[in-house]
Amino acid sequence: MARRNGSGSVKEKIRTVRHDMTEVAVQCGCVGHRDRKTTELIHATIFDAI
């Protein structure tokens, strides 16, 4: 688990679905107060990088 600058935690989970497919899950914030906007930004950044 990582921490964002000045805010809550960032939880990421990476798993191999098949030999040619990987799943990436990201959650930002704390339980009950997820930061969807930042989560989607991280997903987009990862997608652009691969």
N, C-alpha and C positions, 0 to 999 in steps of 0.2 A: 504494500500500500504506500502510496506517495502522498505528499501534502502540497496543496497549492499555496502560492504566496499569499498570506493574509486571509486564508479562508479554510474551508473544510478539506476533508480527505478526498483522494482520487483512488478508486479501486478499479483495477483492470484484471481481466481474465482472458487468457489466450489459449485456445485449444485447437487441435487438429481434428477436423471433421472427417476428412478423407485425405488420401495422399496428395490431392491437388486442391484442397480447400481448408482454410483456416478461419476460425471464428474469433472475433475480438469483441469483448464486452467491456464497457466503461461505465462507471457510476461516479458522480461527483456530489459532494455534500454529505450530510449525515442522514440517518434513517428518519424518514418522515419529512425531510426537507431536501429532496434531491434537486440538483441544479441542471435541469434538462438542457438549457441553452449551452452551457459549457460542455456538457456531455456530447451534444451534437457537434460542437466545434472540434472537440478532440477526435471524434469519429471521422469527420471530414478531413482533418489533418492527416490522420493515419491512412485514409483512403487515397489521398493525393500523393502520399509518400510511396505507396506500393503501386 
